[in-house]
């Protein structure tokens, strides 16, 4: 099973792919609140069924999950990560034909990580199938579903993600990544100031780089970049805008809105959901593509 670092959107909606949060400075605590914004786009069709299927995947309830993924696809869901998870579920259930169908659907929707697909243990039963081999050979020739206009930003984002797959094992490793994050952030700011961002993918890449900064200004910029990516049609932009908003609030010692942020409890060493603002309704969360608060896990089980 593949869990994408940029959103972890297949199995769990979290935003913890950066160094552990530090306490805000006195100056940051006095920073004016981010203005409330409306959801810049609508959630992808069938997102509710896809998210609930992902929760069932975590519980290894593959048959129930596959049924929900089928409902999501029938509703028009085109999330390549959801389709990929469905392929894994079908393979786990001993349904190779269905698994290959879902895998093909994932690639048609934009999945391009052929290296992961070839080594994913869930898909091991498919590797010798001619259809699997042909699909893997064809993937590198396919166009990107969300192309960049700036190749440097594409490279910076790839480096940002590679630094987090898998997550660093120690504070010392995080320190080295933080140094590279700072360099990437400075360059992303320069590109933004130069007007080099044109496509939704450009704004999404810059947004994740800012999200991995360490100031309130960085997180505010990440929210703006995510919102712009969503407006320009990138399906991950809506999630990023919400996650960056939550990140800003958490680092201002305020409750988050959507439930994307988790923190390590030093008392019991368990990663727990950071407090959520009770005034934010489930209807508001749904406008941003998030499930009801009662369905958001309170403890993050690292896989």
C-alpha positions in Angstrom: 0.0 0.0 0.0 1.3 3.4 -0.9 0.8 6.4 1.4 1.6 9.6 -0.6 3.7 12.0 1.5 2.2 15.1 0.0 -1.2 14.5 1.4 -1.3 11.1 2.9 -4.7 11.3 1.2 -5.3 7.6 0.6 -5.3 6.4 4.1 -5.3 9.4 6.5 -5.6 13.1 6.2 -2.7 14.5 8.2 -0.1 17.2 7.8 2.8 16.0 9.8 5.4 15.5 7.1 7.7 18.2 8.5 9.8 18.6 11.7 7.9 18.5 15.0 6.2 21.8 15.7 7.9 24.2 18.0 6.2 26.7 20.3 5.5 30.0 18.6 7.5 33.1 19.5 6.0 36.0 21.4 5.9 37.9 18.1 4.1 35.1 16.3 1.5 34.8 19.1 0.6 38.4 18.5 0.2 37.9 14.8 -3.3 38.9 13.6 -5.5 36.0 12.8 -5.7 34.7 9.3 -8.9 36.0 7.7 -11.6 33.3 7.1 -11.9 32.3 3.5 -14.5 30.2 1.6 -13.5 26.9 0.1 -11.8 27.9 -3.2 -13.3 24.8 -5.0 -15.6 21.9 -4.5 -14.3 18.6 -3.1 -13.8 15.9 -5.7 -16.9 13.8 -6.5 -17.3 10.7 -4.3 -14.8 12.0 -1.8 -16.9 10.8 1.2 -17.0 7.2 0.0 -13.2 7.3 -0.8 -12.2 8.6 2.6 -14.4 6.1 4.4 -12.9 3.4 2.2 -9.4 4.5 3.3 -10.4 4.2 6.9 -11.5 0.6 6.3 -8.2 -0.1 4.6 -6.4 0.9 7.8 -8.5 -1.7 9.6 -7.7 -4.3 6.8 -11.4 -4.6 5.9 -10.6 -4.8 2.2 -14.0 -6.1 0.9 -15.9 -3.3 2.6 -13.4 -0.8 1.4 -13.5 -2.0 -2.2 -17.3 -1.7 -2.2 -17.0 2.0 -1.2 -14.3 2.6 -3.7 -16.6 1.3 -6.4 -19.3 3.7 -5.1 -16.8 6.6 -5.3 -15.8 5.8 -8.8 -19.5 5.5 -9.9 -20.0 9.0 -8.4 -17.2 10.3 -10.6 -14.2 10.2 -8.2 -11.0 10.5 -10.2 -8.5 10.5 -7.4 -5.6 8.3 -8.6 -4.5 7.5 -5.0 -7.9 6.2 -4.2 -8.0 4.0 -7.3 -4.5 2.8 -6.4 -5.7 1.8 -2.9 -8.6 0.0 -4.5 -6.2 -1.9 -6.7 -4.3 -3.0 -3.5 -7.5 -4.0 -1.8 -8.6 -6.1 -4.8 -5.1 -7.8 -5.0 -5.3 -8.5 -1.2 -8.7 -10.2 -1.8 -7.3 -12.4 -4.6 -9.0 -10.6 -7.4 -6.2 -9.9 -9.9 -8.5 -8.9 -12.8 -10.2 -6.3 -10.6 -6.9 -5.1 -9.3 -5.5 -4.5 -12.8 -8.7 -2.7 -13.7 -8.3 -0.4 -10.7 -4.6 0.1 -11.4 -5.3 1.1 -15.0 -8.0 3.5 -13.7 -5.4 5.0 -11.3 -2.9 5.5 -14.1 -5.6 7.1 -16.4 -6.4 9.5 -13.5 -2.7 10.5 -13.1 -0.8 8.0 -11.0 2.8 7.9 -12.2 4.9 6.4 -9.5 6.0 3.3 -11.5 8.9 2.6 -9.2 6.6 2.2 -6.2 4.1 0.2 -8.1 6.8 -2.3 -9.1 7.9 -2.9 -5.5 4.6 -2.6 -3.6 4.1 -5.8 -1.7 0.3 -5.6 -2.1 0.6 -5.9 -5.9 3.1 -8.7 -5.8 0.6 -11.2 -7.2 0.3 -9.0 -10.3 3.9 -8.5 -11.2 4.2 -11.4 -13.7 0.9 -10.6 -15.4 1.5 -9.3 -19.0 -1.1 -6.5 -18.4 0.8 -5.3 -15.3 4.2 -5.4 -17.2 2.7 -3.5 -20.2 1.2 -0.8 -17.9 4.5 -0.3 -16.1 6.3 0.1 -19.4 3.8 2.6 -20.7 3.6 4.8 -17.6 6.9 6.7 -18.2 5.7 7.8 -21.6 2.4 9.3 -20.4 2.0 13.1 -19.9 1.8 14.6 -16.4 -1.9 15.1 -15.5 -1.1 18.5 -13.9 1.9 19.9 -15.7 4.3 22.5 -14.3 5.4 25.6 -16.1 8.5 25.9 -14.0 10.9 22.9 -14.0 13.0 24.3 -11.1 10.0 24.4 -8.9 9.1 20.8 -9.9 12.6 19.7 -8.9 12.4 21.5 -5.6 9.1 19.9 -4.8 10.5 16.4 -5.7 13.4 17.0 -3.4 11.1 18.2 -0.6 9.0 15.0 -0.9 12.1 12.7 -1.2 13.4 14.1 2.1 10.2 12.8 3.7 10.0 9.3 2.2 10.3 7.6 4.6 10.0 10.1 7.5 13.4 10.9 9.1 14.1 8.7 12.2 15.8 11.2 14.5 16.0 14.9 15.5 19.5 14.9 13.9 18.1 13.8 10.6 15.3 16.4 10.8 17.9 19.1 11.4 19.6 18.3 8.1 16.3 18.3 6.3 15.4 21.6 7.9 18.5 23.2 6.5 17.5 22.0 3.0 14.0 23.1 3.6 15.2 26.6 4.3 17.1 26.8 1.0 14.1 25.5 -0.9 11.9 28.0 0.8 14.1 30.9 0.0 14.2 29.9 -3.7 10.4 29.3 -3.8 9.9 32.9 -2.5 12.2 34.2 -5.2 10.3 32.4 -7.9 6.9 33.6 -6.5 8.2 37.2 -6.4 9.4 36.9 -10.0 5.9 35.7 -11.1 7.3 32.4 -12.2 4.3 30.4 -10.9 1.7 29.9 -13.6 0.0 26.5 -13.3 -1.9 24.8 -10.5 1.0 22.4 -10.0 3.4 25.3 -9.6 1.3 26.8 -6.8 0.9 23.4 -5.1 4.6 22.7 -5.1 5.4 26.2 -3.7 2.6 25.7 -1.1 4.1 22.5 0.2 7.5 24.1 0.4 6.1 26.9 2.5 4.1 24.5 4.6 7.4 23.0 5.6 8.7 26.3 6.8 8.7 27.4 10.4 7.0 30.7 10.7 3.4 31.9 10.7 4.1 33.8 7.5 5.2 30.6 5.8 2.0 28.8 6.7 -0.1 31.8 5.6 1.7 31.7 2.3 1.1 27.9 2.1 -2.6 28.4 2.5 -2.6 31.1 -0.2 -0.7 28.8 -2.6 -3.0 25.9 -1.9 -6.1 28.0 -2.5 -4.6 29.3 -5.8 -3.8 25.7 -6.9 -7.4 24.7 -6.1 -8.7 27.6 -8.1 -6.6 26.5 -11.1 -8.0 23.0 -10.9 -5.4 21.0 -8.9 -7.2 18.4 -6.8 -4.7 18.5 -4.0 -5.0 22.3 -3.5 -8.0 22.3 -1.4 -6.4 19.9 1.1 -3.2 21.9 1.3 -5.1 25.2 1.9 -6.9 23.6 4.8 -3.9 21.9 6.2 -1.8 25.1 6.1 -4.6 26.9 7.9 -4.6 24.3 10.6 -0.9 24.4 10.8 -1.0 28.2 11.3 -3.5 27.9 14.1 -1.7 25.1 15.9 1.5 27.2 15.9 -0.4 30.1 17.3 -1.6 27.9 20.2 -5.2 28.0 18.8 -7.5 25.0 18.0 -7.4 23.8 14.4 -10.4 23.9 12.1 -10.4 20.8 10.0 -8.5 18.1 11.9 -5.3 17.7 9.8 -2.7 18.2 12.5 -1.3 15.7 15.0 1.3 16.2 17.7 3.4 13.9 19.8 2.2 13.7 23.4 5.5 13.8 25.5 3.8 12.0 28.4 2.9 8.8 26.6 4.8 9.2 23.3 1.6 8.8 21.3 0.8 11.0 18.3 -2.6 12.5 19.0 -5.0 14.8 17.2 -4.4 18.4 18.0 -7.5 20.1 19.6 -10.1 21.1 17.0 -12.3 24.2 17.2 -15.7 23.1 18.3 -17.4 26.0 16.6 -16.4 24.7 13.1 -19.3 22.6 11.9 -19.2 19.3 10.1 -20.9 21.1 7.2 -18.0 23.5 7.0 -15.5 20.6 7.1 -17.5 18.9 4.3 -17.2 22.0 2.1 -13.4 21.5 2.3 -13.6 17.8 1.7 -13.1 16.6 5.3 -15.2 14.0 7.2 -17.2 14.8 10.3 -15.1 15.3 13.4 -16.4 12.1 14.9 -14.8 10.2 12.0 -11.3 11.7 12.3 -8.9 9.4 14.2 -7.8 10.8 17.5 -4.6 8.8 17.5 -2.3 8.5 14.5 -1.0 5.0 14.0 2.2 5.1 12.1 2.3 2.4 9.4 
